[in-house]
Amino acid sequence: MLTINGITVRLGGRTILDRATAAIRPRSRVGLIGRNGAGKSTLMKVMIGQLDPDEGQVDMPRRTRLGYIAQEAPSGTATPFETVLAADVERAELMVESETCTDMDRLGDVHERLLAIDAYGAPARASRILLGLGFDEEMQARPLDSYSGGWKMRVALAALLFSEPDVLLLDEPSNHLDLEATLWLENFLKSYPGTLVVISHERDLLNNVVDTILHLERGKITLYAGGYDDFERQRAERAAQLAAAKASQDAQRARLQDYIARNSARASTAKQAQSRAKMLAKMQPIAAMADDPSLSFAFPNPSELKPPLITLEMAAVGYAETPVLRSLGLRIDPDDRIALLGRNGNGKTTLARLLAAQLAPMEGEVVASGKMKVGYFTQYQVEELHGDDTPLQHMSRAMEGQTPAAVRAQLGRFGFSGDKATTAANKLSGGERARLALALITRNAPHLLILDEPTNHLDVDAREALVQALNDYDGAVILISHDRHMVELTADRLVLVEGGAATDYPGSMDDYIDFVLGRNQPSSPAKPKAVKVDGKAAAKAREAAKALKKAASEAERESQRLAAECSALDRAMFDPAGADPKLAALPMSELSRRRAKLAAELERAEARWLEASEQAESLAA
């Protein structure tokens, strides 16, 4: 049992947690939820001992192993695979001891313990976890320092999952994941053998994984049985009860105040009036659940345009003369609601930038309506807001020449009225800054909204408000999101970005989830019976095919290595903050020169792989 006993935490003169109390059963799966800034991460830091509460304590059985991702991502020359294996400290120590121990009795104990913890199956388990989080075999063998911060955090998550602590604490684990890795993580957590406490705003994860909701509001925590939908139902019932109780109390308060006002001055009733005054003073007010302006989203509707908005005809797009996507043939109409699917690195953002006219096509054509306006949201826009400037100052600059009333009206659509409009951006929560970025990109009523991971800073309620706003919006939407609840409710067309192409996905979101998780897939067709051939000729053919397959494999590995180096250079050119510091320090001209050289080598390696593969296939045929 993990018990939270009367935890109070005050930070900066503000009470974050106020005598918070709850009991978590062993092996339960708890979703810790609450509005942005409610104190969820603070409570988790108290649970792991990273923050001392002003009052109260957290109790748990002795020798309980807690697992939590550190704020600093792992780095160095170790590979992701080595880092994950090292996370099981007991296994690592026993493996070393098994090779150095000379005491035969102790050695027997060591080997017995290694078998008990499945030490020899650990490498395969580590590789499976990394693969599920998006690391293929080649990526698992690269040094950590070759990865951006987001990918390093995936390694940290993989190491934590591999170590299997008794109590697993996860704070927004899907923030650095794509949809495919999020689906895998959800599937993994369903069968986690220990106690799980997860802070998440992913409605589907909370519905499919947790069996208890721990809701944090106004410093207090309340336990609800079931997943998020169960919590919402129970909370709605509680809100209705509170509203009824408040209405009854308000009526009683009005009656008491009226009696006191009418009878205090008369000697015959003064005593009764005093008694009722004391009763009124002792009456604790019932607070109704307050509306939150941070749930305000309203996209201005665009003027009408004839279809199509954009047509791609055999278009190719990429960086430094190397296409990432080729032979693109897409048409986007004013009423389209499109979700881009595919793992990170396959080109979803590259396609979005092409559609937003931030990248020019390398080949083919992009035909766009001349009057079309595009609103393009990325996380960079949230991070690049001027911290000392207010929402009013940001919007006034963006809407230069328009009236103050128009500026205020656009801010009001996104909940920035009153003091919020004049609060410095660095004083706003992550969700509020995301709303400000959305307000800025929609100021001119765009015909096409391109949203690249818009939910990372939004809590569950704010995400629902965004879904509602998108469904009320009359323009076209292109969405990249790991929140499949949002995808399911807003998109009516799926486009899979994979293997250098972008094609319409024929199935539903459920079909795609099954495809990613390998469920309900058609079995492979039966292989035809082999035809009897001459033994010596067959042996020669096998040897030749073997040599060709080896050549193809070597060329493929070389292609993967070169592609990874190209990606590192791309990050240095277009996302220096998340790139290798050594590369980010180089001038753009040097980065471009290296990128062009690598692209040429990659093209030659791919040609060798293609030639060897085709020859091997022809021999096999």
TAKABEL-V18511 format. One record per pair of residues at least 6 apart in sequence whose ideal C-beta (glycine too) atoms are under 7 Angstrom apart, sorted by the first residue. I is the first residue (numbers start at 1). GAP is how many residues later the second one is. D is the distance in Angstrom with one decimal. If there is no record, write none. Layout:
[[I:GAP:D] [I:GAP:D]]
This chain:
[[1:22:6.1] [1:24:6.4] [1:25:6.3] [2:22:4.3] [2:58:4.7] [2:165:6.3] [2:193:6.6] [3:20:5.0] [3:56:4.5] [4:16:6.0] [4:17:5.9] [4:18:4.7] [4:54:5.6] [5:16:6.1] [5:51:5.1] [5:52:5.5] [5:54:6.2] [6:13:4.7] [6:15:5.5] [6:49:6.1] [6:50:3.7] [7:10:5.1] [7:13:4.6] [7:36:7.0] [7:39:5.8] [7:46:4.8] [7:49:4.0] [8:7:7.0] [8:9:5.8] [8:10:5.9] [8:11:5.6] [8:45:6.0] [8:46:4.9] [8:47:3.9] [8:48:5.9] [9:7:4.7] [9:8:4.3] [9:33:5.6] [9:37:6.6] [9:42:6.9] [9:44:5.2] [9:45:6.0] [10:6:6.8] [10:44:5.4] [15:204:5.7] [16:23:4.2] [16:26:5.1] [16:203:6.5] [17:22:5.3] [17:25:6.4] [17:26:6.1] [17:202:5.2] [18:201:3.2] [18:202:6.2] [19:37:6.9] [20:23:6.7] [20:199:6.6] [20:200:6.1] [20:201:4.6] [22:192:6.0] [22:199:5.1] [22:201:5.6] [24:6:5.7] [24:171:6.6] [24:173:7.0] [26:169:5.9] [27:167:6.7] [27:168:5.8] [28:167:6.0] [28:183:6.0] [28:184:5.4] [29:167:4.4] [29:180:5.8] [29:181:4.5] [29:182:5.1] [29:183:6.9] [30:166:6.6] [30:167:4.7] [30:180:6.1] [30:182:4.7] [30:184:5.3] [31:167:5.9] [31:169:6.2] [31:175:4.5] [31:179:3.9] [31:182:5.0] [31:183:6.9] [31:197:6.7] [32:8:5.3] [32:11:6.9] [32:12:7.0] [32:165:5.8] [32:166:6.8] [32:167:4.8] [32:182:4.8] [32:184:6.8] [33:180:6.1] [33:182:5.7] [33:427:6.5] [34:6:5.2] [34:181:6.2] [34:182:3.6] [34:183:5.8] [35:257:6.9] [35:424:5.4] [35:426:6.8] [36:393:4.6] [36:394:6.4] [36:395:4.5] [36:423:5.1] [37:392:5.2] [38:178:4.7] [38:179:6.2] [39:177:5.8] [39:180:6.8] [40:159:4.8] [40:176:5.6] [41:130:5.7] [41:158:6.8] [42:9:6.6] [43:173:6.6] [44:125:5.6] [44:127:5.8] [44:155:6.5] [45:6:4.0] [46:7:5.3] [46:12:6.2] [47:11:5.4] [47:122:6.4] [48:18:5.4] [48:20:4.7] [48:121:6.3] [64:102:5.0] [64:103:6.1] [65:100:4.3] [65:101:4.6] [66:99:5.8] [66:101:5.1] [66:103:6.5] [67:93:5.1] [67:96:5.9] [67:98:3.0] [67:100:6.9] [67:101:4.9] [67:102:6.4] [68:101:4.5] [69:87:4.9] [69:88:6.2] [69:91:5.6] [70:86:6.8] [73:76:5.6] [73:79:3.5] [73:80:5.1] [73:83:5.7] [74:9:5.4] [74:70:5.7] [74:78:5.9] [74:81:5.6] [74:82:5.7] [75:69:5.3] [75:70:5.8] [75:77:6.6] [76:68:5.6] [76:69:6.4] [77:66:4.7] [77:68:6.6] [78:65:6.9] [78:66:5.9] [79:61:6.3] [79:62:5.3] [79:63:6.3] [79:64:6.2] [80:50:5.7] [80:55:5.6] [80:59:6.9] [80:60:5.2] [80:64:6.6] [80:75:4.6] [80:78:6.9] [81:45:6.2] [81:46:6.6] [81:49:6.5] [81:59:4.3] [81:60:6.5] [83:61:6.5] [83:72:5.6] [83:76:5.8] [84:42:4.3] [84:45:6.6] [84:46:6.2] [84:71:7.0] [84:74:5.0] [84:75:4.8] [84:78:4.9] [85:37:6.4] [85:38:6.6] [85:41:5.2] [86:6:5.5] [87:72:3.7] [87:73:7.0] [87:75:5.2] [87:76:4.4] [88:34:6.5] [88:74:6.4] [88:75:5.5] [90:27:6.8] [91:26:6.1] [91:28:4.8] [91:31:5.9] [94:16:5.5] [94:19:6.0] [94:20:5.4] [94:25:6.6] [95:24:6.6] [97:13:5.4] [98:9:6.9] [98:12:5.1] [98:13:6.4] [98:16:6.5] [101:6:4.7] [101:9:6.1] [114:6:7.0] [125:37:6.7] [126:36:5.4] [127:13:6.5] [129:29:4.8] [129:32:5.5] [129:33:5.5] [130:10:5.2] [130:28:5.2] [132:49:6.8] [132:52:3.8] [132:56:6.6] [133:21:4.8] [133:24:6.6] [133:25:5.3] [133:48:5.1] [133:51:6.8] [134:20:6.5] [134:44:6.9] [134:47:5.0] [134:209:6.0] [134:210:6.5] [138:419:6.8] [138:422:4.5] [138:423:7.0] [138:426:6.9] [142:422:6.5] [144:8:6.1] [144:11:6.5] [145:435:6.5] [146:422:6.0] [146:434:6.4] [148:423:5.8] [148:430:3.7] [148:431:6.6] [149:429:5.3] [150:26:4.4] [150:428:6.5] [153:23:4.6] [154:22:5.8] [154:23:7.0] [157:16:5.9] [161:27:6.5] [164:29:6.8] [164:30:6.6] [165:29:6.4] [166:28:4.9] [166:29:6.6] [167:27:6.2] [167:28:4.6] [167:30:6.9] [168:24:6.3] [168:26:5.8] [168:27:7.0] [168:28:5.0] [169:28:5.1] [170:28:4.3] [170:29:6.9] [171:28:4.7] [172:27:5.7] [172:28:6.4] [173:12:6.3] [173:25:6.7] [174:8:4.6] [174:11:6.6] [174:26:6.9] [174:28:5.6] [174:31:6.9] [174:308:5.8] [175:281:5.7] [177:8:6.5] [177:305:5.8] [178:165:5.5] [178:166:4.3] [178:304:5.5] [179:162:6.6] [179:303:4.5] [179:305:6.1] [180:163:5.0] [180:336:5.1] [182:300:4.6] [183:330:5.9] [183:333:5.1] [183:334:6.0] [186:19:5.1] [186:22:5.8] [186:23:5.8] [187:330:5.9] [189:7:6.3] [189:20:4.8] [190:18:6.8] [190:19:5.7] [198:12:6.9] [200:6:5.9] [201:257:6.6] [201:258:5.0] [201:259:4.9] [201:262:6.3] [202:281:6.1] [203:25:5.3] [203:257:5.9] [203:282:4.5] [204:280:5.7] [204:281:5.1] [206:21:5.5] [206:22:3.8] [207:20:4.0] [207:21:5.2] [207:22:5.7] [210:17:5.8] [211:15:6.9] [212:11:6.2] [212:13:6.3] [213:11:4.3] [213:13:7.0] [213:15:6.5] [213:18:4.1] [214:7:5.6] [214:9:5.9] [215:6:6.7] [215:7:4.9] [215:9:6.3] [215:16:6.6] [224:6:6.6] [224:7:4.4] [224:10:5.2] [228:232:6.9] [239:50:4.9] [242:44:6.3] [242:46:5.9] [242:47:6.5] [243:45:5.7] [245:41:5.2] [246:40:4.4] [246:42:5.1] [249:34:7.0] [249:37:5.3] [253:27:6.6] [253:30:6.5] [256:20:5.0] [256:23:6.4] [256:24:4.7] [257:23:6.8] [259:14:6.7] [259:17:5.5] [260:13:5.0] [260:16:5.6] [260:17:5.4] [263:6:3.8] [263:9:6.5] [263:10:4.3] [264:6:6.2] [264:9:4.4] [293:122:4.1] [294:121:5.5] [294:137:6.2] [294:138:6.2] [294:168:6.2] [295:166:5.7] [295:167:6.0] [295:170:4.3] [296:118:5.9] [296:119:3.4] [297:117:6.2] [297:168:5.0] [297:169:5.3] [297:172:3.6] [298:115:4.0] [298:171:5.9] [299:143:5.2] [299:150:7.0] [299:170:5.5] [299:174:4.3] [300:113:6.9] [300:142:6.1] [300:145:4.1] [301:144:6.5] [301:172:6.6] [301:173:4.2] [301:174:7.0] [302:71:6.9] [302:143:4.7] [302:144:6.1] [302:145:4.3] [302:172:6.5] [302:173:4.7] [305:29:5.7] [305:64:5.4] [305:66:6.1] [305:67:6.2] [305:142:5.5] [307:26:4.1] [307:27:5.7] [308:23:4.9] [308:24:6.2] [308:25:5.3] [309:23:5.0] [309:24:6.4] [309:25:5.8] [309:59:6.8] [309:60:5.4] [309:63:5.4] [309:138:6.2] [309:139:5.8] [309:167:5.9] [310:22:4.5] [310:45:6.0] [310:56:6.7] [310:58:4.8] [311:20:5.1] [311:56:4.6] [312:16:4.4] [312:17:5.9] [312:18:4.5] [312:54:5.7] [313:16:6.4] [313:51:5.4] [313:52:4.5] [313:54:7.0] [314:13:5.6] [314:15:6.5] [314:49:6.8] [314:50:3.8] [315:13:4.2] [315:46:4.4] [315:48:6.6] [315:49:3.7] [315:50:6.4] [315:51:5.6] [316:7:4.2] [316:9:6.6] [316:10:4.6] [316:12:7.0] [316:45:6.4] [316:46:4.5] [316:47:3.9] [316:48:6.1] [317:6:6.5] [317:7:6.4] [317:8:5.4] [317:33:5.8] [317:37:4.4] [317:42:5.4] [317:44:5.7] [317:45:6.1] [318:6:4.0] [318:7:7.0] [318:32:6.8] [318:44:6.2] [319:251:5.3] [320:272:5.8] [320:275:3.9] [320:276:5.8] [320:279:6.3] [321:275:6.1] [321:278:5.9] [322:244:6.4] [322:277:3.9] [322:280:7.0] [323:39:5.6] [324:23:4.5] [324:26:4.7] [324:176:7.0] [325:22:4.8] [325:25:6.2] [325:26:6.0] [325:175:5.8] [325:176:6.6] [325:177:6.0] [326:174:5.4] [326:175:6.8] [327:174:6.4] [328:36:6.9] [328:174:5.7] [330:172:6.4] [332:144:5.9] [333:143:6.8] [334:113:6.5] [334:141:6.7] [334:142:5.5] [335:141:6.7] [336:140:4.7] [336:157:6.1] [337:140:4.9] [337:153:5.8] [337:154:5.0] [337:155:4.9] [337:156:6.4] [338:139:7.0] [338:140:4.9] [338:153:6.3] [338:155:4.8] [338:157:5.6] [339:140:4.8] [339:148:4.6] [339:152:3.7] [339:155:5.5] [340:8:4.5] [340:11:6.5] [340:138:6.6] [340:140:5.0] [340:155:5.4] [340:157:5.6] [341:153:5.7] [341:154:6.8] [341:155:4.9] [341:156:6.8] [341:164:6.2] [341:171:6.1] [342:6:5.6] [342:154:5.7] [342:155:3.9] [342:156:4.8] [345:222:6.9] [346:151:5.0] [346:152:5.4] [347:150:5.1] [348:132:5.1] [348:149:4.8] [349:103:5.9] [349:131:6.9] [350:9:6.9] [351:146:6.0] [351:151:5.6] [352:98:5.1] [352:100:5.6] [352:126:6.5] [352:128:6.4] [353:6:4.5] [354:7:6.7] [354:12:6.7] [355:95:6.1] [355:123:6.5] [356:18:5.3] [356:20:4.1] [356:94:5.4] [357:17:7.0] [372:75:4.9] [372:76:6.4] [373:71:5.5] [373:73:4.4] [373:74:5.5] [374:72:5.4] [374:74:4.8] [374:76:6.5] [375:66:4.0] [375:67:4.9] [375:71:3.7] [375:74:5.0] [376:65:6.3] [376:74:4.6] [377:60:6.2] [377:61:6.0] [377:64:5.4] [377:73:6.9] [377:74:4.8] [377:75:6.3] [377:77:5.5] [378:74:4.7] [379:74:6.1] [379:77:6.2] [381:56:4.4] [382:51:5.1] [382:52:5.4] [382:55:4.9] [382:75:6.6] [385:9:6.7] [385:40:4.6] [385:48:5.8] [385:51:6.5] [385:52:6.9] [386:8:7.0] [386:39:6.3] [387:37:6.6] [387:38:5.3] [387:39:3.5] [388:36:5.6] [388:38:6.8] [389:35:6.9] [389:36:5.9] [390:31:6.6] [390:32:4.9] [390:33:6.0] [390:34:5.9] [390:35:7.0] [391:20:5.6] [391:25:4.5] [391:29:6.9] [391:30:5.2] [391:45:5.2] [392:19:6.7] [392:29:4.6] [392:30:5.7] [394:42:6.5] [394:46:6.3] [395:12:5.0] [395:15:6.0] [395:16:5.5] [395:44:6.7] [395:45:6.7] [395:48:6.9] [396:11:5.4] [398:42:5.3] [398:45:5.5] [399:7:6.4] [399:8:5.2] [399:11:6.8] [399:44:5.5] [410:29:6.0] [410:33:5.4] [411:6:6.9] [411:10:5.3] [411:28:6.2] [413:26:6.8] [414:21:4.7] [414:24:6.3] [414:25:4.0] [415:20:6.3] [416:20:6.9] [416:23:6.9] [425:8:6.2] [425:11:6.9] [428:8:7.0] [430:27:3.5] [431:26:4.9] [431:27:5.0] [431:28:6.3] [431:31:5.4] [433:24:6.8] [434:20:6.8] [434:23:4.3] [434:24:6.1] [438:16:7.0] [446:29:6.3] [447:28:5.0] [447:29:6.6] [448:27:6.1] [448:28:4.7] [448:30:7.0] [449:24:6.9] [449:26:6.0] [449:28:4.9] [450:28:4.7] [451:28:5.2] [451:29:6.9] [452:28:4.6] [453:27:6.0] [453:28:6.0] [453:29:7.0] [454:12:6.7] [454:27:6.8] [455:8:5.2] [455:11:7.0] [455:26:6.1] [455:28:4.9] [455:31:6.3] [458:8:6.5] [463:20:6.5] [463:23:6.2] [467:19:5.6] [467:22:5.0] [467:23:5.9] [470:7:5.9] [470:20:4.8] [471:19:6.4] [477:13:6.5] [479:8:6.5] [479:11:6.2] [479:12:5.9] [481:6:5.7] [484:25:6.3] [487:22:6.1] [488:21:5.0] [493:11:6.9] [494:11:4.0] [494:15:6.9] [494:18:6.6] [495:7:5.5] [495:8:6.9] [495:9:5.8] [495:10:6.5] [496:7:5.9] [496:9:4.4] [505:7:6.2] [514:6:4.7] [541:78:5.4] [544:75:5.8] [545:71:5.2] [545:74:4.5] [545:75:5.9] [548:64:5.0] [548:67:5.1] [548:68:3.9] [548:71:6.9] [549:67:5.1] [551:61:4.3] [552:57:5.4] [552:60:3.8] [552:61:4.6] [552:64:6.1] [555:50:5.4] [555:53:4.1] [555:54:3.6] [555:57:6.1] [556:53:5.1] [558:47:4.4] [559:43:6.2] [559:46:4.4] [559:47:5.3] [559:50:5.8] [562:36:5.6] [562:39:5.5] [562:40:4.2] [562:43:5.9] [563:39:6.2] [565:33:5.5] [566:29:6.5] [566:32:5.1] [566:33:6.6] [566:36:6.4] [568:11:7.0] [568:12:5.8] [568:15:6.1] [569:14:6.5] [569:22:5.6] [569:25:5.9] [569:26:4.7] [569:29:6.9] [571:7:5.9] [571:8:4.0] [572:7:4.1] [572:8:6.6] [572:11:3.8] [572:12:4.9] [572:14:6.9] [572:19:5.6] [573:15:6.6] [573:18:5.2] [576:8:4.2]]
